[in-house]
Amino acid sequence: MPGRRRRDECEKDIRQCFAVGAARVSIDFTEGRLACKNDPRNPWTGRGMLQEFIELNNRVLDRFSAVERRNIGIHTCPGGDCDSVHSADVDYAELLPSMFGMNAGYFLIQLASESDKERVYQLCGEHSREDANGVAQVCFVGVIRRTSPATSPSRRSKRGSRGRGWRPRSSE
């Protein structure tokens, strides 16, 4: 029952964001990339938990209609804890094919620290889905990596993210 209560709370948080006027709500999925790592300092890594994390997120996403899920997204990056990236050494090729198994409408994929951005663009094009349980997935890449607490939202928007968004091409 504790798992159900957590999913209830996640759903409630997302719905409350929309209720107060959020146009989109993003779920942080930093643990996805970290789950691909085998790090003895983090006892849950190296246990093949990526698919379990995806299934847990899908249990929450399944509580929303396809129309609602168009505006629910997933954010991934190498993580930053105390100014230290914990999974920058994990190749996106280990994460993205599975991550697009989540039935979210959009994905925010940090690329500022990636050396081969074109390869990540290709992975997004290959693995994002035109039909993720009724929603065409959109990818935004190059989203800003992190912001200083002193940076105001208006200043961030002026700097902007030089992200690229697209929908997967049809196979016709």
Summary of the structure (lengths in Angstrom):
residues: 172
radius of gyration: 16.1
end to end distance: 45.1
largest distance: 48.1
contacts: 461
relative contact order: 0.14
helix: 38%
strand: 13%
